[in-house]
């Protein structure tokens, strides 16, 4: 019995190159689609350019706003004496620590 790899003809250099080009195009398309989905998710991106920098900066600002809103809501619930243990998000700083956002922190 011969192994399956011996039965397959080896790829030519041109076939390898074409496979690489196709893989790279697929990777780039996936990135473009991801940025499009992100831009469609972030409020205020309608009618804006779709440069990666613009989308990422708008996303960071949106997330900072969302985190600040979450922390403010948590503070209000704590002040009202409501148990928020089921609402807490572990990777965010506690709502009463005085830190605005974990986004952009340097270690």
C-alpha positions, 0 to 999 in steps of 0.5 A: 500500500502506498501512502496518500501523500505519495499518490498526490502530485506535488504542487508547482511553484505557480500553484503554491503562489496562486494558493498563497495569493488566494489565502491572502485575499481571503484573509484581507476580505475577512478583515474588511468584513470585520471592519464593516461589521464593526462600523455598522455596530458603532453609532455615529459611523453612518456616512463616515469613511471606513478607514481602519484607523477611523473605525478603531478610534470610533470603537474605542470612544464608543466603548469608553462611553459604554464603560462609563455608562455602565459604571455610573449605572452600577454606582446608582444601583449601589447607592440605592442599596441594590445587589449588583453582584449578578451584573458585575463584569469581572474584567472591568474595574470596580465602579467605585475605584475612580478609574474611568476606563481600562481601555488604553491603559499601559502596563 
